Amino acid sequence: MLSFLPININIEGRRIIIIGGGRVGLHKAIILARFTDRATVISPEFREGFSQLPFTLVRKHYEPSDLDGAFLIYICTEDALLNRQIKRDAEARGVLASVCDSPELCDFTSPAIFRKDNLTVAVASDARDVHRSMSIRDAIRDNFDYLEAHSHEAESLYNKH
């Protein structure tokens, strides 16, 4: 059974790498761009959409030295054997890795995220039910104004005790 600790992690000034320029890599890059404009994407080819992101694009095949100095990586190639090799290379360097679409290989997973101003709500299912996490995130997004208004009432009650 997988067990992920829900934490927020400071990525300021940290080297983040996405390996893979396909559909999954683009999806991860779009999410990551909401939190940083500093990441490197390594792939021999890039799907349309990467050039609109603020990241450094390196057009090449993966090499283990690409992980040098990395803090965390998203492994998003479409080659399962290569993904496993990159994960082993990351482990050898002590780099946190998320092997997209293979939660059993992940050091971390990406929750369904709603962000407004400085408030971030993350809904995770330990990679067991991604669609359910997304549905709950969407319900929070769709009802955010109501929830925020009523959170002040709850805060008042809490402060009375």
C-alpha positions, -999 to +999 in steps of 0.1 A: +000+000+000+013+035-009+014+061+018+022+097+009+027+125+034+009+156+023+034+185+026+042+218+010+078+220-001+099+252-008+112+252-043+126+287-043+160+286-060+159+248-064+167+229-096+136+212-110+137+190-141+110+175-162+121+147-185+098+141-214+083+165-239+050+147-246+015+151-233+022+141-197+053+162-195+033+192-208+006+186-183+031+186-154+049+216-168+017+236-170+009+228-133+045+236-123+044+270-141+017+281-116+044+279-088+077+287-105+092+301-137+124+281-131+126+246-144+143+227-171+126+203-195+147+177-213+134+158-243+145+151-279+111+165-290+086+189-275+048+188-279+032+221-290+026+243-259+060+240-243+073+271-260+047+292-242+060+282-208+087+300-189+110+270-187+144+262-203+139+236-230+168+213-237+164+193-269+184+161-263+181+125-251+183+119-214+217+112-198+223+104-161+244+136-157+212+156-164+202+149-128+233+165-113+223+192-089+186+185-092+163+189-062+133+171-077+123+156-111+092+146-129+099+116-151+074+118-180+089+099-209+067+075-228+092+046-223+086+026-192+121+011-192+137+045-195+114+059-168+126+031-144+163+038-153+159+075-147+142+067-113+172+045-104+196+073-114+176+097-092+177+074-062+215+070-066+218+109-064+192+113-036+169+133-059+131+132-053+114+118-083+078+114-095+074+088-122+043+100-139+016+074-143+035+049-121+027+058-085+045+027-071+078+043-083+071+078-070+087+096-041+060+121-044+028+126-064+010+157-076-024+164-060-054+181-077-047+217-069-069+248-066-050+281-060-063+316-054-040+343-042-018+329-014-042+300-006-036+266-022-059+237-017-045+203-026-067+171-028-048+138-030-059+102-029-025+085-025-026+081-063-055+057-060-084+078-074-072+108-094-106+115-109-122+116-074-095+141-063-101+162-093-139+162-087-135+173-051-110+200-061-135+213-087-162+214-061-140+234-039-131+258-068-168+261-077-178+269-042-147+288-030-164+322-024-191+306-002-165+285+017-143+315+022-172+337+035-182+310+059-147+303+071-147+337+088-177+325+108-159+293+118-128+314+127-149+336+150-163+305+168-129+290+171-114+322+186-143+323+213-131+290+228 
